[in-house]
């Protein structure tokens, strides 16, 4: 066993799959000319439904291409048809894999925007593992619960940030749509995104600027955290999929301000309720200012929409999320 294989085999058990893929590609040098044989027996099983199929659906089976309605006889929107384009265990002999790694020619796919390195590697590993119709893991062990995608997910992780930080009144909301951009939904947000390529995506370009008129959010507004920027980068790298994800919401263990309440407010509220002129004259930029509506009941009333406009105005909180706020307030809204 060569040194790189040894390193990978010794460390894979606790590494999340996408990170592991890139580790293998860069460390072992997977390519058709590689003389080393990578041992993949210990790698986590790729989930076709949640990791492979969305890549084909969003990048290959688009309208007029490989969706079954275009000119091509190659259909890539379901397991049966995709399986006809692969040879289990042999990615470099598989029609579909050869197309996604091609750099030129009429068989290059997608023709104008190559898949990200990670998505190509996911497909390769899936074929290496036998191109099976794999069942997604149930991380909670509850059997009936939907699979919760551990990656950055649009509905759970990306949209709340865009709505709060970018789609505030006077900026990129449906009314103002500054510079033609609206960040209130998946379809409108995709105008500023190049799937698989954060560097070419206008959205990622402006949120990573630190100065200038194209900086977003503009100077003086609540800025995205490094974690939020990284989530958007990873989401775009995965293919900018419109995934529905389960919500991580715990009302059994202790609800704390620092670990539960503040992260939600920072993600979903600061875009409007911070700065020199906060919306509704309600500043939620710190514990001290949040404790005011928590103490007078306005915080919970606004989350419920009881006698006041319901907040957040776009993408209201779930019953579980509101319950977390209720628990925190009923416990005396501690700064813990």
C-alpha angles and dihedrals in degrees: 000000000000122000096257093050089050092052093049094047091049095052110032099092095079101031120101113242102248092050090048092052092057091044091056094045094051099036102041097027100229110206138124093268096049113123095200120089110222114216106226097171093105097045119111113261114261113238111230096198098050104025109027108029096053090056092055094042095051100038107027111019095056121136113297095011126069097340096105094257100075132080095270119092089208109097118193107176101093139037098251096055094040091051089058089061096054137063108218112244093009112082095165090057092047117103096218096047093049088053096052093049095044114113098195143010135063093290093061110120130232087022099209105024121035120216117260118265090251095052092048090050093048089056092046094051091046090056091044089054092054104276091260130173089248123194116233118245120255103226093191095048091229097123096208097054118102118254112269111217109226092205128086103289127199101226096041105032111016110036096054090055093048093048094047101040103028110022097055119133113290094020129062100339124123092264101048101024092182112214088358096293124128120182103187101100143020096258095050094043092054090070086077096043134083104197112236094011118081092171092062094042116104090210094058092041095058098041091054095051114106098196143008135067093290093058112120126234089027121244111283093034126099106280128218116261121241088252092054092049090048092050091053091048092051093045090054091045091054089057101275091265123189095233127172108218135189116253120243102224125155122187096163102068123058114296108222132187095230097042103034116013104037097050090053093047092046092052100040109023114029094079089072105018104055141064130049095315108033117188113267087007087277115134116198097172098115143016091260094056094040091053090064098066088035091059098043095045096246094115096060093038091056093048090052096038089235107162093330134067110286116250139251088034093209116045104007118214122268122251089256093052092049089049089057090056091047091053092049093049094045089053090058097270093268121200092235 
